Amino acid sequence: MSESQSRYSIVERLTKEKLSIISAQTSLNSDVEKAKQEYESLKEDEKDWEKSIEDDVAKMKRERAKLVKDVERDAKNAKERKKSKEDSYKLKLKTIDDALKRIENISKTAPA
């Protein structure tokens, strides 16, 4: 009977060891699957991140192009304002010169 108990004891230990190994194998498969899912998730996140960056760059390009157009328009308007002011100043100077000539002519013809 002692021999029988010994065999049962050995079978029990080996069965426990077998179950432990099967459990470890299952855990390995689970770890691999988890790592695979994490990798896939990270790949998707990377695609979203790249798309977000592309969108940001496109937005910045549009804003920059708008700024360039605005500055170009302001420069053109400044040039037109300069021309308009120059014309105005020329007209004022001509008016003053005309007035001075009239005063000079009056002074020449007026009795001293």
TORPA-4810 file (N, C-alpha, C, O; in nm, 3 decimals):
<nodes>
NODE_1_0.081_-0.118_0.000_0.000_0.000_0.000_0.087_0.125_0.000_0.050_0.227_-0.058_M
NODE_2_0.195_0.117_0.062_0.288_0.227_0.065_0.339_0.257_-0.075_0.358_0.373_-0.112_S
NODE_3_0.362_0.152_-0.152_0.406_0.169_-0.289_0.297_0.236_-0.371_0.327_0.318_-0.459_E
NODE_4_0.174_0.205_-0.346_0.061_0.261_-0.415_0.048_0.409_-0.381_0.023_0.492_-0.469_S
NODE_5_0.065_0.442_-0.257_0.059_0.582_-0.215_0.171_0.661_-0.279_0.152_0.776_-0.320_Q
NODE_6_0.285_0.601_-0.289_0.400_0.667_-0.349_0.372_0.698_-0.495_0.404_0.806_-0.544_S
NODE_7_0.311_0.602_-0.566_0.276_0.626_-0.708_0.172_0.737_-0.720_0.181_0.822_-0.808_R
NODE_8_0.073_0.735_-0.630_-0.029_0.841_-0.633_0.034_0.977_-0.604_-0.001_1.078_-0.665_Y
NODE_9_0.125_0.977_-0.513_0.193_1.100_-0.477_0.274_1.153_-0.596_0.275_1.273_-0.623_S
NODE_10_0.342_1.063_-0.665_0.421_1.102_-0.783_0.328_1.152_-0.893_0.356_1.254_-0.955_I
NODE_11_0.219_1.082_-0.917_0.121_1.122_-1.019_0.065_1.260_-0.984_0.050_1.346_-1.071_V
NODE_12_0.034_1.279_-0.857_-0.022_1.406_-0.813_0.078_1.520_-0.837_0.041_1.625_-0.889_E
NODE_13_0.203_1.499_-0.799_0.306_1.603_-0.820_0.326_1.631_-0.968_0.333_1.747_-1.009_R
NODE_14_0.334_1.527_-1.048_0.353_1.545_-1.192_0.232_1.614_-1.255_0.248_1.698_-1.344_L
NODE_15_0.113_1.580_-1.209_-0.008_1.645_-1.260_-0.007_1.794_-1.223_-0.040_1.878_-1.306_T
NODE_16_0.031_1.825_-1.100_0.041_1.966_-1.059_0.144_2.039_-1.144_0.122_2.153_-1.187_K
NODE_17_0.258_1.973_-1.167_0.363_2.034_-1.249_0.313_2.057_-1.392_0.340_2.161_-1.452_E
NODE_18_0.241_1.959_-1.444_0.186_1.970_-1.580_0.087_2.087_-1.588_0.091_2.166_-1.682_K
NODE_19_0.000_2.097_-1.488_-0.096_2.208_-1.485_-0.024_2.342_-1.473_-0.064_2.441_-1.534_L
NODE_20_0.081_2.344_-1.395_0.159_2.467_-1.380_0.221_2.508_-1.514_0.221_2.626_-1.550_S
NODE_21_0.275_2.409_-1.587_0.336_2.437_-1.718_0.230_2.482_-1.817_0.252_2.577_-1.893_I
NODE_22_0.114_2.417_-1.818_0.005_2.456_-1.908_-0.038_2.599_-1.876_-0.063_2.679_-1.967_I
NODE_23_-0.047_2.631_-1.749_-0.084_2.767_-1.708_0.020_2.869_-1.755_-0.016_2.977_-1.801_S
NODE_24_0.147_2.834_-1.743_0.255_2.922_-1.788_0.248_2.942_-1.939_0.267_3.053_-1.987_A
NODE_25_0.219_2.833_-2.014_0.204_2.845_-2.160_0.089_2.938_-2.196_0.101_3.022_-2.285_Q
NODE_26_-0.020_2.923_-2.126_-0.137_3.010_-2.150_-0.100_3.154_-2.121_-0.140_3.245_-2.193_T
NODE_27_-0.026_3.174_-2.014_0.018_3.309_-1.978_0.108_3.368_-2.086_0.098_3.486_-2.117_S
NODE_28_0.195_3.285_-2.143_0.282_3.331_-2.252_0.199_3.376_-2.371_0.223_3.483_-2.428_L
NODE_29_0.102_3.295_-2.408_0.014_3.331_-2.520_-0.059_3.462_-2.491_-0.074_3.547_-2.579_N
NODE_30_-0.105_3.476_-2.367_-0.175_3.597_-2.328_-0.081_3.718_-2.336_-0.122_3.824_-2.383_S
NODE_31_0.042_3.701_-2.291_0.140_3.811_-2.296_0.170_3.851_-2.440_0.181_3.969_-2.472_D
NODE_32_0.183_3.750_-2.527_0.210_3.778_-2.668_0.092_3.853_-2.730_0.112_3.951_-2.803_V
NODE_33_-0.028_3.809_-2.702_-0.148_3.875_-2.756_-0.158_4.019_-2.705_-0.191_4.110_-2.780_E
NODE_34_-0.130_4.037_-2.577_-0.135_4.172_-2.518_-0.032_4.262_-2.585_-0.062_4.377_-2.618_K
NODE_35_0.091_4.212_-2.605_0.196_4.290_-2.671_0.156_4.323_-2.815_0.180_4.434_-2.862_A
NODE_36_0.095_4.228_-2.883_0.049_4.250_-3.021_-0.058_4.360_-3.026_-0.054_4.448_-3.112_K
NODE_37_-0.153_4.354_-2.933_-0.258_4.455_-2.928_-0.200_4.593_-2.897_-0.242_4.694_-2.953_Q
NODE_38_-0.104_4.596_-2.807_-0.040_4.724_-2.773_0.032_4.782_-2.894_0.028_4.902_-2.918_E
NODE_39_0.099_4.695_-2.969_0.168_4.738_-3.091_0.069_4.793_-3.193_0.092_4.899_-3.251_Y
NODE_40_-0.039_4.722_-3.215_-0.141_4.767_-3.311_-0.200_4.901_-3.268_-0.220_4.990_-3.350_E
NODE_41_-0.226_4.914_-3.140_-0.281_5.039_-3.088_-0.182_5.153_-3.109_-0.221_5.264_-3.147_S
NODE_42_-0.056_5.125_-3.083_0.047_5.228_-3.102_0.061_5.268_-3.248_0.082_5.385_-3.279_L
NODE_43_0.049_5.170_-3.339_0.053_5.201_-3.482_-0.061_5.294_-3.521_-0.041_5.389_-3.596_K
NODE_44_-0.181_5.266_-3.470_-0.297_5.351_-3.499_-0.277_5.491_-3.442_-0.307_5.591_-3.507_E
NODE_45_-0.226_5.497_-3.319_-0.199_5.627_-3.257_-0.099_5.707_-3.340_-0.112_5.828_-3.355_D
NODE_46_0.001_5.637_-3.393_0.103_5.704_-3.474_0.041_5.761_-3.601_0.074_5.872_-3.642_E
NODE_47_-0.049_5.685_-3.664_-0.116_5.735_-3.784_-0.198_5.860_-3.751_-0.195_5.959_-3.825_K
NODE_48_-0.271_5.854_-3.639_-0.349_5.971_-3.597_-0.259_6.090_-3.570_-0.291_6.203_-3.606_D
NODE_49_-0.146_6.064_-3.505_-0.051_6.170_-3.473_0.005_6.233_-3.600_0.014_6.355_-3.610_W
NODE_50_0.043_6.149_-3.697_0.096_6.200_-3.823_-0.010_6.283_-3.896_0.021_6.389_-3.951_E
NODE_51_-0.134_6.236_-3.896_-0.243_6.310_-3.962_-0.263_6.444_-3.893_-0.284_6.547_-3.958_K
NODE_52_-0.257_6.443_-3.761_-0.273_6.566_-3.684_-0.162_6.664_-3.718_-0.188_6.784_-3.734_S
NODE_53_-0.041_6.615_-3.730_0.073_6.702_-3.766_0.053_6.758_-3.906_0.076_6.877_-3.930_I
NODE_54_0.011_6.673_-3.999_-0.014_6.721_-4.136_-0.120_6.830_-4.136_-0.106_6.931_-4.205_E
NODE_55_-0.226_6.810_-4.059_-0.332_6.910_-4.050_-0.279_7.041_-3.991_-0.311_7.150_-4.039_D
NODE_56_-0.197_7.028_-3.887_-0.139_7.147_-3.824_-0.049_7.222_-3.921_-0.052_7.345_-3.928_D
NODE_57_0.032_7.148_-3.995_0.123_7.211_-4.092_0.042_7.281_-4.202_0.074_7.394_-4.241_V
NODE_58_-0.062_7.216_-4.250_-0.146_7.276_-4.354_-0.211_7.404_-4.300_-0.218_7.505_-4.371_A
NODE_59_-0.258_7.399_-4.177_-0.320_7.517_-4.116_-0.218_7.631_-4.103_-0.248_7.746_-4.134_K
NODE_60_-0.098_7.597_-4.058_0.006_7.699_-4.044_0.044_7.759_-4.180_0.069_7.879_-4.190_M
NODE_61_0.047_7.676_-4.285_0.077_7.726_-4.419_-0.032_7.824_-4.465_-0.002_7.929_-4.521_K
NODE_62_-0.159_7.787_-4.439_-0.269_7.877_-4.478_-0.259_8.009_-4.402_-0.276_8.116_-4.461_R
NODE_63_-0.231_8.001_-4.272_-0.219_8.124_-4.193_-0.103_8.209_-4.242_-0.114_8.331_-4.250_E
NODE_64_0.008_8.144_-4.274_0.126_8.217_-4.323_0.096_8.283_-4.458_0.132_8.399_-4.480_R
NODE_65_0.030_8.209_-4.547_-0.004_8.265_-4.678_-0.098_8.385_-4.662_-0.083_8.485_-4.732_A
NODE_66_-0.193_8.375_-4.569_-0.285_8.487_-4.544_-0.207_8.607_-4.491_-0.233_8.721_-4.532_K
NODE_67_-0.112_8.583_-4.401_-0.031_8.691_-4.346_0.049_8.759_-4.456_0.058_8.881_-4.460_L
NODE_68_0.107_8.680_-4.546_0.184_8.736_-4.657_0.095_8.823_-4.745_0.134_8.932_-4.785_V
NODE_69_-0.027_8.774_-4.775_-0.119_8.853_-4.857_-0.160_8.982_-4.787_-0.167_9.088_-4.849_K
NODE_70_-0.186_8.973_-4.656_-0.224_9.092_-4.580_-0.113_9.196_-4.581_-0.138_9.315_-4.600_D
NODE_71_0.012_9.151_-4.560_0.126_9.243_-4.559_0.147_9.302_-4.698_0.179_9.420_-4.712_V
NODE_72_0.130_9.220_-4.801_0.144_9.268_-4.938_0.039_9.376_-4.967_0.069_9.479_-5.028_E
NODE_73_-0.085_9.352_-4.923_-0.192_9.449_-4.943_-0.162_9.579_-4.867_-0.182_9.689_-4.918_R
NODE_74_-0.114_9.564_-4.743_-0.080_9.682_-4.664_0.032_9.764_-4.730_0.029_9.887_-4.730_D
NODE_75_0.131_9.693_-4.786_0.241_9.762_-4.854_0.190_9.837_-4.978_0.231_9.950_-5.004_A
NODE_76_0.100_9.773_-5.051_0.042_9.837_-5.170_-0.039_9.961_-5.129_-0.030_10.066_-5.191_K
NODE_77_-0.118_9.945_-5.022_-0.197_10.059_-4.974_-0.107_10.171_-4.925_-0.138_10.288_-4.948_N
NODE_78_0.002_10.138_-4.858_0.096_10.240_-4.810_0.157_10.316_-4.928_0.174_10.437_-4.922_A
NODE_79_0.188_10.244_-5.034_0.245_10.307_-5.154_0.142_10.402_-5.216_0.177_10.513_-5.257_K
NODE_80_0.017_10.359_-5.222_-0.089_10.445_-5.277_-0.112_10.568_-5.188_-0.133_10.678_-5.238_E
NODE_81_-0.108_10.547_-5.054_-0.125_10.662_-4.964_-0.010_10.760_-4.979_-0.030_10.881_-4.975_R
NODE_82_0.111_10.706_-4.996_0.228_10.793_-5.015_0.209_10.878_-5.141_0.232_10.999_-5.137_K
NODE_83_0.168_10.816_-5.250_0.148_10.889_-5.376_0.041_10.997_-5.357_0.057_11.111_-5.401_K
NODE_84_-0.067_10.960_-5.291_-0.175_11.054_-5.268_-0.127_11.172_-5.183_-0.159_11.287_-5.213_S
NODE_85_-0.052_11.144_-5.078_0.000_11.252_-4.992_0.100_11.338_-5.066_0.100_11.461_-5.051_K
NODE_86_0.186_11.275_-5.147_0.282_11.352_-5.227_0.209_11.447_-5.321_0.247_11.563_-5.334_E
NODE_87_0.104_11.397_-5.386_0.024_11.482_-5.476_-0.038_11.597_-5.398_-0.040_11.711_-5.444_D
NODE_88_-0.089_11.567_-5.280_-0.150_11.670_-5.196_-0.047_11.775_-5.155_-0.074_11.894_-5.160_S
NODE_89_0.073_11.730_-5.114_0.179_11.824_-5.074_0.224_11.910_-5.192_0.248_12.030_-5.176_Y
NODE_90_0.234_11.848_-5.311_0.272_11.924_-5.431_0.169_12.033_-5.459_0.205_12.146_-5.493_K
NODE_91_0.041_11.997_-5.446_-0.066_12.094_-5.470_-0.059_12.208_-5.367_-0.076_12.325_-5.403_L
NODE_92_-0.035_12.175_-5.243_-0.025_12.278_-5.138_0.095_12.370_-5.164_0.084_12.491_-5.150_K
NODE_93_0.210_12.310_-5.202_0.329_12.390_-5.232_0.303_12.483_-5.351_0.344_12.599_-5.351_L
NODE_94_0.234_12.430_-5.452_0.203_12.513_-5.570_0.111_12.628_-5.530_0.128_12.741_-5.575_K
NODE_95_0.015_12.597_-5.446_-0.079_12.701_-5.399_-0.003_12.808_-5.320_-0.028_12.928_-5.337_T
NODE_96_0.088_12.765_-5.235_0.167_12.862_-5.157_0.256_12.943_-5.250_0.265_13.065_-5.234_I
NODE_97_0.322_12.879_-5.347_0.407_12.950_-5.443_0.324_13.052_-5.521_0.368_13.165_-5.542_D
NODE_98_0.204_13.012_-5.565_0.116_13.104_-5.637_0.080_13.224_-5.549_0.079_13.339_-5.595_D
NODE_99_0.049_13.196_-5.423_0.014_13.305_-5.331_0.132_13.398_-5.311_0.116_13.520_-5.308_A
NODE_100_0.250_13.343_-5.297_0.371_13.427_-5.280_0.396_13.512_-5.404_0.434_13.629_-5.392_L
NODE_101_0.376_13.455_-5.522_0.395_13.531_-5.647_0.294_13.646_-5.655_0.328_13.757_-5.697_K
NODE_102_0.170_13.619_-5.614_0.069_13.726_-5.617_0.107_13.837_-5.520_0.095_13.955_-5.551_R
NODE_103_0.153_13.796_-5.402_0.195_13.897_-5.304_0.312_13.977_-5.359_0.318_14.099_-5.341_I
NODE_104_0.405_13.909_-5.425_0.522_13.978_-5.484_0.476_14.076_-5.592_0.525_14.189_-5.599_E
NODE_105_0.382_14.031_-5.676_0.331_14.117_-5.783_0.256_14.237_-5.724_0.268_14.349_-5.775_N
NODE_106_0.181_14.214_-5.618_0.110_14.323_-5.553_0.211_14.422_-5.495_0.196_14.543_-5.503_I
NODE_107_0.316_14.364_-5.436_0.420_14.450_-5.374_0.489_14.534_-5.480_0.522_14.649_-5.454_S
NODE_108_0.513_14.478_-5.598_0.579_14.550_-5.706_0.491_14.662_-5.760_0.541_14.769_-5.793_K
NODE_109_0.362_14.638_-5.769_0.273_14.737_-5.829_0.218_14.836_-5.726_0.161_14.939_-5.763_T
NODE_110_0.233_14.805_-5.604_0.179_14.894_-5.499_0.273_15.012_-5.480_0.395_14.997_-5.491_A
NODE_111_0.214_15.132_-5.451_0.300_15.249_-5.428_0.381_15.228_-5.298_0.329_15.179_-5.198_P
NODE_112_0.502_15.265_-5.304_0.590_15.250_-5.191_0.579_15.353_-5.086_0.651_15.348_-4.986_A
</nodes>
